[in-house]
Amino acid sequence: MYDYRFIKIKTKQGFGEVKPEKDYHEIIEEYASLGWRLVQIFAPPLSGPGIAPYIELIFEKERSATDSSGYLFQQTEG
């Protein structure tokens, strides 16, 4: 089983180009150092003048035998 994290980064337009408000490379490296794997960078349907209002980074990490609250998950075979 996997846990997923969704990180939304707004975009901004300036001088003929669209850029994310945060450096997504740094976010990917930070999550990778914590054991998360980048699954996808998602951009929603374009709005108005053809600009995606945000991008979303999707990470996954295999769930350990105990979750963050300390409860043990039943592992089934099959």
SELUMDO-70743 format. One record per residue (C-alpha): chain; x, y, z; residue in one letter; residue number from 1. Coordinates in nm, 3 decimals, m for minus. Each point is the difference from the previous one (the first is absolute). Layout:
SELUMDO-70743
+-------+---------+---------+---------+-----+-----+
! chain !       u !       v !       w ! res !   n !
+-------+---------+---------+---------+-----+-----+
!     A !       X !       Y !       Z !   a ! NUM !
...
+-------+---------+---------+---------+-----+-----+
***
This chain:
SELUMDO-70743
+-------+---------+---------+---------+-----+-----+
! chain !       u !       v !       w ! res !   n !
+-------+---------+---------+---------+-----+-----+
!     A !   0.000 !   0.000 !   0.000 !   m !   1 !
!     A !   0.118 !   0.353 !  m0.072 !   y !   2 !
!     A !  m0.047 !   0.345 !   0.147 !   d !   3 !
!     A !  m0.034 !   0.296 !  m0.236 !   y !   4 !
!     A !   0.078 !   0.369 !   0.033 !   r !   5 !
!     A !  m0.133 !   0.269 !  m0.232 !   f !   6 !
!     A !   0.189 !   0.330 !  m0.010 !   i !   7 !
!     A !  m0.173 !   0.282 !  m0.188 !   k !   8 !
!     A !   0.218 !   0.280 !  m0.137 !   i !   9 !
!     A !  m0.169 !   0.308 !  m0.144 !   k !  10 !
!     A !   0.133 !   0.143 !  m0.324 !   t !  11 !
!     A !   0.058 !   0.364 !  m0.084 !   k !  12 !
!     A !   0.025 !   0.174 !  m0.334 !   q !  13 !
!     A !   0.261 !   0.258 !  m0.084 !   g !  14 !
!     A !   0.166 !   0.138 !  m0.312 !   f !  15 !
!     A !  m0.141 !  m0.260 !  m0.238 !   g !  16 !
!     A !   0.071 !  m0.308 !   0.212 !   e !  17 !
!     A !  m0.168 !  m0.198 !   0.274 !   v !  18 !
!     A !   0.200 !  m0.112 !   0.303 !   k !  19 !
!     A !  m0.082 !  m0.188 !   0.319 !   p !  20 !
!     A !   0.000 !   0.219 !   0.314 !   e !  21 !
!     A !   0.234 !  m0.251 !   0.172 !   k !  22 !
!     A !   0.301 !  m0.190 !  m0.132 !   d !  23 !
!     A !  m0.143 !  m0.346 !  m0.062 !   y !  24 !
!     A !   0.351 !  m0.149 !  m0.034 !   h !  25 !
!     A !   0.068 !   0.081 !   0.366 !   e !  26 !
!     A !  m0.333 !  m0.147 !   0.108 !   i !  27 !
!     A !   0.069 !  m0.324 !  m0.192 !   i !  28 !
!     A !   0.349 !  m0.030 !   0.153 !   e !  29 !
!     A !  m0.135 !   0.068 !   0.349 !   e !  30 !
!     A !  m0.270 !  m0.268 !  m0.026 !   y !  31 !
!     A !   0.244 !  m0.247 !  m0.160 !   a !  32 !
!     A !   0.236 !   0.044 !   0.296 !   s !  33 !
!     A !  m0.292 !  m0.102 !   0.224 !   l !  34 !
!     A !  m0.063 !  m0.318 !  m0.199 !   g !  35 !
!     A !  m0.282 !   0.125 !  m0.225 !   w !  36 !
!     A !  m0.001 !  m0.083 !  m0.372 !   r !  37 !
!     A !  m0.131 !   0.247 !  m0.258 !   l !  38 !
!     A !  m0.283 !  m0.169 !  m0.191 !   v !  39 !
!     A !  m0.131 !   0.281 !  m0.218 !   q !  40 !
!     A !  m0.008 !   0.373 !  m0.062 !   i !  41 !
!     A !  m0.362 !   0.086 !  m0.076 !   f !  42 !
!     A !  m0.125 !   0.316 !  m0.168 !   a !  43 !
!     A !  m0.377 !   0.061 !  m0.001 !   p !  44 !
!     A !  m0.195 !   0.102 !  m0.309 !   p !  45 !
!     A !   0.103 !   0.339 !  m0.128 !   l !  46 !
!     A !  m0.197 !   0.305 !   0.108 !   s !  47 !
!     A !  m0.076 !   0.331 !  m0.166 !   g !  48 !
!     A !   0.301 !   0.098 !  m0.210 !   p !  49 !
!     A !   0.132 !  m0.357 !  m0.016 !   g !  50 !
!     A !   0.194 !  m0.001 !   0.326 !   i !  51 !
!     A !  m0.014 !  m0.274 !   0.263 !   a !  52 !
!     A !  m0.074 !   0.173 !   0.333 !   p !  53 !
!     A !   0.216 !  m0.252 !   0.187 !   y !  54 !
!     A !   0.199 !  m0.321 !  m0.028 !   i !  55 !
!     A !  m0.025 !  m0.286 !   0.246 !   e !  56 !
!     A !   0.286 !  m0.230 !   0.098 !   l !  57 !
!     A !  m0.114 !  m0.350 !   0.095 !   i !  58 !
!     A !   0.226 !  m0.211 !   0.222 !   f !  59 !
!     A !  m0.034 !  m0.353 !   0.134 !   e !  60 !
!     A !   0.171 !  m0.191 !   0.276 !   k !  61 !
!     A !  m0.046 !  m0.359 !   0.103 !   e !  62 !
!     A !  m0.183 !  m0.019 !   0.328 !   r !  63 !
!     A !   0.194 !  m0.167 !   0.279 !   s !  64 !
!     A !  m0.145 !  m0.261 !   0.236 !   a !  65 !
!     A !  m0.094 !   0.284 !   0.237 !   t !  66 !
!     A !  m0.153 !   0.323 !  m0.117 !   d !  67 !
!     A !   0.091 !   0.344 !   0.139 !   s !  68 !
!     A !  m0.243 !  m0.040 !   0.291 !   s !  69 !
!     A !   0.167 !  m0.324 !   0.114 !   g !  70 !
!     A !  m0.279 !  m0.243 !  m0.092 !   y !  71 !
!     A !   0.108 !  m0.331 !  m0.148 !   l !  72 !
!     A !  m0.151 !  m0.086 !  m0.337 !   f !  73 !
!     A !  m0.111 !  m0.355 !  m0.067 !   q !  74 !
!     A !   0.207 !  m0.140 !  m0.283 !   q !  75 !
!     A !  m0.178 !  m0.263 !  m0.205 !   t !  76 !
!     A !   0.154 !  m0.248 !  m0.235 !   e !  77 !
!     A !  m0.143 !  m0.090 !  m0.333 !   g !  78 !
+-------+---------+---------+---------+-----+-----+
***
